[in-house]
Amino acid sequence: MRPWFSSFFNLLIFPGFLFLFVCAMVFQWIDRKIAALVQGRVGPPWFQPLADFVKLMAKEDILPIGAHETACTLLPMVSLAAVLTASLHIPLGGRAVSAFEGDLIVVLFLLSIPALTYFLAGWLSASVYSVIGGNRALLQYFSYEVPFLMALSGPAVLTGSWSITEIVTWQSRTMWMVLTQPLGFVLALVGLIGKLKRGPFDIPKAKSEIGAGPLTEFSGRKLGLWYLMLHIQTVVGIFLVVNLFWGESRVGPTLPGAVGFGLKALFILLILAVVNVLYARLRIDQLANFGWRVLAPLALAQMLMTIWIGAV
């Protein structure tokens, strides 16, 4: 296979955009189906996420007077590009498009960009609801990001490497990180819920309070790209947690790489979907208190324990 064709295939087909797009549609349908089953409803048909995306891309794209049109056009594109770039460094079935020492730091940086662009979308779209939602998004970012980063740093500290591939390889020689760092795994899931703005941390887009938050004034293709970014970010975030805490290991049942990876990802999606339905939305002050008084001390304790285990 020629180098240029291989690069083209990796970027646009597998494990690039097309694969992530399909995963995003499938994960969204499973998420909505689980929520419907928990609530005693039938749920949408399998093609509904794709139909919703096509409908948004075909709708008229308008912005209110006073909104910064160029910035509002670029923000969802920048967010989507950041998430897609992060996905290239996350191993899938033991292989990543781009792997190097320190790629975990790059992935964490790229996954933080959508939170900042989400805040800017609220500030630049000329709506009171959008501004309030943007402020909430930024405050929520500071509440969950530190515990989330510390939780995901635990596997790197224990293995002595900031390469995601090396962390997965370390688990293949010993055991799953979820067994050695269960608290870090839980903190990573809580932080992921905050990053994805899912219930009970869907504060920036509280429908009963501020419409759709920062995305209230977006429509058409812009809104479609925002939703696509959020759904692909869900896939990338789940894949990252699976690699760091639940990679291939000698401990536990042995399954083919792709099958085992997919089942673990679906299990985490099941957890996120059930939590989204069962728990009511928190207030922003409750989340801030929870983040800094509960999550941050627990993440610090987990980090100190990890350092102690590594020293021993």
N, C-alpha and C positions, 0 to 999 in steps of 0.2 A: 504494500500500500504506500502510495506517495505521501511525503511529509505534509504537503499542503492539503491533500484530501483528508488525511487523518486529523489534522487540526480543524478543518472545516466540520468534519463529522463530530468531533468531540465538543466543539463550541455550539453547534446548532442542532445536533440530533441527540447523541447520547455520550456523556451524561449532561449535555447542555440544555438549551432552551426548550426543545420539543419534549424531551423526557420530563423536565421539570413542569412544563405546562400540563402535560397529561397527569402527572402526579398531583398537581395542584387541583385540577378538576376532580380527580378521584377522591382525594383527601377531603375536599369540600363536600362532596356528595355523602361520603361516609360520616363526616362530622354532622351534617344536617339530618341524616337518617338516624344516627344514634340519638340525637336530641329529640327527634320525633318519637322514637320508641320509648324513651324515658318519660316523655310527656303524654303518651297514649295516643299519638297521631300516626298517620300513615307515612308521611314524609314525601319528599320530592322524587320524581323518576330519575334514573341514572343520568339522563342527558340535561337535567335542569341547570347545573352550573355552567355548562357550555352555552346553553341557550341564553342565560342571563348575560354572559360575557359578550356574545354576538349582538344581543339587543342593545347593550350599552355602547358598543363600538359603532352601531348604526344610528344612534340617536344624535339629535342636534347638540353641538358643543357650544355652550354659552357661559358667560361670566358676568357678574353684576358690574355696574359702572363703579369705577374706583379701584377695581382689582388690578393687580399687576399681571397683565396677560402673559408676557414672556416668562416671568418667574413661575407662574402657575402652570405653564406648559412644560417647563423644564423639570420642575420638582418631581413629578411622578416618574419621569424618564430617568432622572439621576438615581432615584430610589430603586427602581427596577434594575438598573445597571449595576448598582452596588450589590444587590442581593444575588444577581446572576454571577457576578465576579466572585463573590464569596463561595458560591457553590462549586466553583472549579477547584477549590483547594480542599474540599471535603471528600474523603474516600467513599467510594460506592462499590461494595463487593470487593473491598481490599485494594482498589485502584483509584487514584485521583488524577485529574488532568494535569495539575500542577502541585507538586509536593516539595517542600524544602523546610529547613530548620527555621522555625518562627512563623510558619503559616497559620498557626492558631491565633497569633496576635493580629495578623492581617485579617483573618476572618472575623474576629471580634470587632475590629475597627470598622470593617465594611458593614457589618450588621447593625452598627450603631448609627449609621448615616440615615436610614429611613426614619428613625425617631426624630432626628433634627429637622429633616425635610418636612415631616408631618407637622412639627411645630411651626415652621415657616409657612406652610400652606394655610394654616389658620390665621397667621398675622397678615398675609398678603391678599386674602380673598374678600376683604371688605364686608365682613359680617360680624355682628356681635357674638353670635353663637360660635363662629369659627375662631374668634379671638379667645373666647373663654375655653374652648376645646384645646386650642394651641397651648395656652397657659397650663391647662391640666396635663397635657401630654408631656410638657417639659418638666413639670414637677414630678409626674409619675416616673419619668426617665431617671431622675436623680434618686428616686426612692428604691427602684429595683435594680439599677444597673450595677452598683457596687457589689451587693451580694451575689448577683449573677456572674460577674467577672471573677469574683473570688471563688465561687463554686466551680467554675470551669477551669480555673487555674490549678485546682487541687490535683487532677491527674497529671498535669504537666510538671508540677513540683515533685510528685512522687516518682515519676519516671525519669526526671532529669532532662526532659526534652520538651520543646514547644512545637514539635511537629505532630500533627494529628495522626499521620501514618505511623510514626514511631510509638505513639501512645497505643494505637490499635495493635501493633506488633508486640508491645510489652504485655498486653492482656492475653495475646495468643500463647505466650510462654508461661503465664502465671494464672491469673483469674480476672474476672470482671471487676472493673472499678466500682460498680454498684455494690459489690460485696465488701470492699475495703473502705468505701466512702459513701455509705447510704445517705448520710445527712447531706453531703454535697450533691447527690443525685436529686434529692427532694428540693433543695434550694435551687438547683438548676431548672427544675420543672416550674417552680413558682416564678423564678425570674423570666422564664420563657413565656409564661402566661402574661406577665406584665409587658414584655416586649411585643407580643402579638396583640395586646389590648383585648384579650378575651375575658369573659366573666370569670371571677368577680372583679377583674381589674379593667373593665371596659369603660372606665371613667371618662376618658377624653371624648368618647363618641356616645355618651348616654342619650339614647333616643327619647326618653321621657323627659329630659331636661333641656338639652341643647341641640335637638335635631340630630345631625350626624357629626357634630363637632367640627373639626378643621375641614372636613369634606362636605359641609352643608351646601356650599355654593358651587361645587364641582358637578359636572354632568358630562354625558357623552363619552368620548374617547378618553378624556382626562380621568374621569371617575373610573372607567373601565381599567385603565392602567394602574390606578391606585389599588383597586380591589385585586387585580392580578398580582401586584407586588406583595400585598398582604398574604395572599394564598401561597405564593411561592416562598415567601419568608417562613410560613408555617412549615412547609416541607423541608427547607434548608435547616431551620432550627431543630426540628425533630431528628434529621439525619446527623446533625452535629452532636446532639446529646447521645444518640445511639453509639456513635463512634467513640466518644470520650468515656462513657460509662458502661457500655454494653457491647464492646467489640468482641471479636472471636476469642474464645477462651477454652482451655482444657476442662474447665469446670462447667457442669450443666450438659444438657443434651446437645449432640452434634448434628447440625443440619447443613445442607448446602449453603454456601455463602450468601447468595442472593435471597434464598427463601428465609433463612434465619434473620437476615437484616430487615427484610420486609415485614416479618411477623413482629419484630421488636418495634419497628416504626409504627405499625398499626396499634400495638399495645399502648404506646405513649399517646397516640392520637385518641384512643379510647379514654385514657385518663383525662386528657384535656377536654374532650367533649362532655364527659360526665360532670366534671367540675364546673364547666360553663353553664350547665343546666341546673345543678343542685344548689349553687351558692348565689346569693343576691349580691348585687353590685355594692362595693364599698364607697364611702365618701372619700374625697381626695385627702382630707386630713387624717382619716383612719388609715389609708394606705401609707401616708408619709410616716405616721407613728409606727405602723407595723413594719415598714421597711427599715427604719433606723433603730428601733428599739427591740425588734425581734430578729429580723432577717440578717441585719449586719452583724450583731454579736454572734449569732449562730455561725455565720460564714467565717468570721474571724476565728472562732473556736475550732471550726473544721480545718481551717488553714494551719493553725498552730498544731493540731493533732497530726496533720499530714506531714508537716516539717519534722515533728518528733519521730513519726514512724520512719521517715526517710533517713533520719540521723541514726536510728537504731539499726 
